[in-house]
Amino acid sequence: MYEGHPENPIDLSEYNAGENIYIYLSYFESNADWDSEKGQGQEIHIWECGKLHFSTVKPVDIKKNILLARVVPIEVYDEKTKKRNHY
């Protein structure tokens, strides 16, 4: 995933400490390159890419959803700010 990718960085802040978070990749196709002559007003190519997902539910079909990681955030108390942070 490149630096400017819309899914970079992955924001997992909505999850609680101690939860299992599964990060996985699936195949995605999108029509691309609209052309009025060659495509008669429609897209003439297919853009193939990977789509990142994250969930507390482990993907069932591992052939369609490639499991990349399982992350378990921890909670840390910051003495300076007196707040609990998830990492």
Contacts in CASP RR format, 6 or more apart in sequence:
PFRMAT RR
TARGET T0000
AUTHOR 0000-0000-0000
METHOD contacts of the structure
MODEL  1
MYEGHPENPIDLSEYNAGENIYIYLSYFESNADWDSEKGQGQEIHIWECG
KLHFSTVKPVDIKKNILLARVVPIEVYDEKTKKRNHY
1 7 0 8 1.000
1 8 0 8 1.000
1 52 0 8 1.000
2 8 0 8 1.000
7 52 0 8 1.000
10 23 0 8 1.000
10 52 0 8 1.000
10 54 0 8 1.000
12 21 0 8 1.000
12 54 0 8 1.000
12 71 0 8 1.000
12 73 0 8 1.000
13 86 0 8 1.000
15 21 0 8 1.000
15 56 0 8 1.000
15 73 0 8 1.000
15 86 0 8 1.000
16 73 0 8 1.000
16 86 0 8 1.000
17 73 0 8 1.000
17 74 0 8 1.000
17 75 0 8 1.000
17 86 0 8 1.000
18 72 0 8 1.000
18 73 0 8 1.000
18 74 0 8 1.000
18 75 0 8 1.000
19 56 0 8 1.000
19 72 0 8 1.000
19 73 0 8 1.000
20 56 0 8 1.000
20 58 0 8 1.000
20 70 0 8 1.000
20 71 0 8 1.000
20 72 0 8 1.000
21 54 0 8 1.000
21 55 0 8 1.000
21 56 0 8 1.000
21 70 0 8 1.000
21 71 0 8 1.000
21 72 0 8 1.000
21 73 0 8 1.000
22 54 0 8 1.000
22 55 0 8 1.000
22 56 0 8 1.000
22 57 0 8 1.000
22 58 0 8 1.000
22 59 0 8 1.000
22 67 0 8 1.000
22 69 0 8 1.000
22 70 0 8 1.000
22 71 0 8 1.000
23 52 0 8 1.000
23 53 0 8 1.000
23 54 0 8 1.000
23 67 0 8 1.000
23 68 0 8 1.000
23 69 0 8 1.000
23 70 0 8 1.000
23 71 0 8 1.000
24 52 0 8 1.000
24 53 0 8 1.000
24 54 0 8 1.000
24 55 0 8 1.000
24 59 0 8 1.000
24 65 0 8 1.000
24 66 0 8 1.000
24 67 0 8 1.000
24 68 0 8 1.000
25 50 0 8 1.000
25 51 0 8 1.000
25 52 0 8 1.000
25 53 0 8 1.000
25 65 0 8 1.000
25 66 0 8 1.000
25 68 0 8 1.000
26 50 0 8 1.000
26 51 0 8 1.000
26 53 0 8 1.000
26 64 0 8 1.000
26 65 0 8 1.000
26 66 0 8 1.000
27 48 0 8 1.000
27 50 0 8 1.000
27 51 0 8 1.000
27 64 0 8 1.000
28 48 0 8 1.000
28 49 0 8 1.000
28 50 0 8 1.000
28 51 0 8 1.000
29 46 0 8 1.000
29 47 0 8 1.000
29 48 0 8 1.000
30 46 0 8 1.000
30 47 0 8 1.000
30 49 0 8 1.000
31 42 0 8 1.000
31 43 0 8 1.000
31 45 0 8 1.000
31 46 0 8 1.000
31 47 0 8 1.000
32 43 0 8 1.000
32 45 0 8 1.000
32 46 0 8 1.000
32 47 0 8 1.000
33 43 0 8 1.000
33 44 0 8 1.000
33 45 0 8 1.000
34 41 0 8 1.000
34 42 0 8 1.000
34 43 0 8 1.000
34 44 0 8 1.000
35 41 0 8 1.000
35 42 0 8 1.000
35 43 0 8 1.000
35 44 0 8 1.000
38 44 0 8 1.000
53 59 0 8 1.000
53 65 0 8 1.000
58 67 0 8 1.000
58 70 0 8 1.000
59 65 0 8 1.000
59 67 0 8 1.000
73 86 0 8 1.000
73 87 0 8 1.000
74 86 0 8 1.000
74 87 0 8 1.000
75 84 0 8 1.000
75 85 0 8 1.000
75 86 0 8 1.000
76 84 0 8 1.000
76 85 0 8 1.000
76 86 0 8 1.000
76 87 0 8 1.000
77 83 0 8 1.000
77 84 0 8 1.000
77 85 0 8 1.000
78 84 0 8 1.000
78 85 0 8 1.000
END
